[in-house]
Each structure stands twice: as C-alpha cells, then as structure tokens.
Amino acid sequence: MTIKIYGGTLSPFVRKTVVFAIEKGIDFELVAAFGAMAPPEFRKASPFGKIPAMVDGDFSLADSTAIVTYLDAIKPEPNLIPTEAKARAKTIWYEEFGDTLVAACGGKVFFNRFVAPRFMGREGDLKAADEAQANEFPKLVDYLERVLPASGYLVEDRFTLADIAVCSPFATMAHVDCTVNPTTHPKAYGYIQAITARPSFAKLLEQERAMVKPKEPA
Ligand SMILES: N[C@@H](CCC(=O)N[C@@H](CS)C(=O)NCC(=O)O)C(=O)O
C-alpha cells in the first residue's frame, strides 16, 4: 500500500517530508489537506490538525520530524540522517534551525503576505512581515553564511536531511519576496540556489510558483 503524506508543499514542513521521501526513493501519494480541505483520515493522523501527517497502512503519524524518522527507518538507504554521533546530532541541530527560521521569520512573512489574503479573505499584518524580514531574517542568514562549509553541504560534506530542513523554509520565504541577498551573503545564496535546484526540490517549487502567483483581476 502506498504511503500517504497529507498537506501541501508550500508548507516548509510538508516540503521537507516530501523532498526527503523523493530523495530516498520512497513511493508516496501527496494528499491535499489544509483546514476545510482536510479528509477525515487526516484528522485521525494529526491530532492538532497540523500538516504534514502520514498514513502507512494502519499506522498514522504527524510532525515532519517524526515522519522523516519513520521513512528513514523503513528505508535506510540512501542515508540522509548520518549515523556517526556528532554528524547525527549536528543534522538534528540544523533541522531545529529550520524550525527556528519558520518561527522567527518564515511563518510571519508567508502567513501575512500570502495565507491571510489568499485563504482567509483578510489583509495580513504586513508590518509584522516587514519587521520580521528586516530584523530577524538577516540574523538567521548571517548564521548560515558563517557556518556553511566549503563543500556546499552542512553535514559530512554530502547531501543530508540538514540541507533539506534548512533550505525548505528559505524556499517558502522566497515565494513572498523574502530572499537572501547575493552581495551580502554570497555563500548562503549560492548554497540555497544549489540545494533547491536538485530535481527533488525544483519540480515542487515550479508547481508552487504557479500557485503563489498573484491572481489576474476578474
Ligand atoms: N512541528 C511541526 C509543525 C507543523 C506546522 O506548524 N504546520 C503548519 C503549516 S507550516 C500548520 O499546519 N499550521 C496550521 C495550524 O497550526 O493549524 C512539524 O514539523 O511538522
């Protein structure tokens, strides 16, 4: 039975899960789920209604970290969560940094510039979005610029969950004009460009750009 992943990839957490599954070569079906569009089995899988959720036969689970942990256990190769102690812990640290990106900036810019006006029929708090981009975003990008290794990968000089988890929030922010400046942060800029150019990301991002494009006036 095919694994079902519930959500939409504009969410950085859903995209993380979906890119991880694609890179692992795991068959899955993405089922649209958000608010009123959520099928009943999604509610059972995600007790607090958050995306992503996953159903694999009679097993259901929510939370992107829990889901990638499960996917990694059922298909260990190719390895995307290092097994060596320090590299594994660093991978989880960068996964948490991805969560920090969403909490400090990504959620505010994406919700207020896109979700509120497009799905909730109301203006977002554009001041809060601008403030997060002006004050929080640069600190987060400074950190990434500082820690990026010359290899272009965050952990073990190879592609891992750390790269997926960090670049996914940047991809969501880029949809609403919150982007890294190549002049001030050339390493972070080049890194995000390279990781999101991988086929696993690129195909999703192309579909998402069409969804985010402003609607033509009727
Ligand atoms: N820690 C969770 C966070 C999931 C999350 O916050 N998802 C957001 C979308 S990006 C959501 O479902 N928001 C709707 C809500 O909070 O009701 C994960 O990693 O999956």
The ligand as an SDF file (V2000), in Angstrom:
LIG
                    3D

 20 19  0  0  0  0  0  0  0  0999 V2000
    6.4580   20.7270   14.2170 N   0  0  0  0  0  0  0  0  0  0  0  0
    5.5290   20.5360   13.1440 C   0  0  0  0  0  0  0  0  0  0  0  0
    4.9990   21.8800   12.6610 C   0  0  0  0  0  0  0  0  0  0  0  0
    3.8610   21.7420   11.6640 C   0  0  0  0  0  0  0  0  0  0  0  0
    3.1660   23.0710   11.3830 C   0  0  0  0  0  0  0  0  0  0  0  0
    3.2230   24.0080   12.2010 O   0  0  0  0  0  0  0  0  0  0  0  0
    2.4890   23.1410   10.2370 N   0  0  0  0  0  0  0  0  0  0  0  0
    1.7390   24.3390    9.9070 C   0  0  0  0  0  0  0  0  0  0  0  0
    1.8660   24.6810    8.4230 C   0  0  0  0  0  0  0  0  0  0  0  0
    3.5030   25.2160    8.0210 S   0  0  0  0  0  0  0  0  0  0  0  0
    0.2660   24.0880   10.1740 C   0  0  0  0  0  0  0  0  0  0  0  0
   -0.2350   23.0020    9.9830 O   0  0  0  0  0  0  0  0  0  0  0  0
   -0.4500   25.1460   10.6080 N   0  0  0  0  0  0  0  0  0  0  0  0
   -1.8710   25.0810   10.7930 C   0  0  0  0  0  0  0  0  0  0  0  0
   -2.2580   25.1580   12.2240 C   0  0  0  0  0  0  0  0  0  0  0  0
   -1.3860   25.4260   13.0730 O   0  0  0  0  0  0  0  0  0  0  0  0
   -3.4310   24.9570   12.4860 O   0  0  0  0  0  0  0  0  0  0  0  0
    6.2380   19.7570   12.0020 C   0  0  0  0  0  0  0  0  0  0  0  0
    7.4660   19.7610   11.9450 O   0  0  0  0  0  0  0  0  0  0  0  0
    5.5340   19.1190   11.2110 O   0  0  0  0  0  0  0  0  0  0  0  0
  1  2  1  0
  2  3  1  0
  2 18  1  0
  3  4  1  0
  4  5  1  0
  5  6  2  0
  5  7  1  0
  7  8  1  0
  8  9  1  0
  8 11  1  0
  9 10  1  0
 11 12  2  0
 11 13  1  0
 13 14  1  0
 14 15  1  0
 15 16  2  0
 15 17  1  0
 18 19  2  0
 18 20  1  0
M  END
$$$$
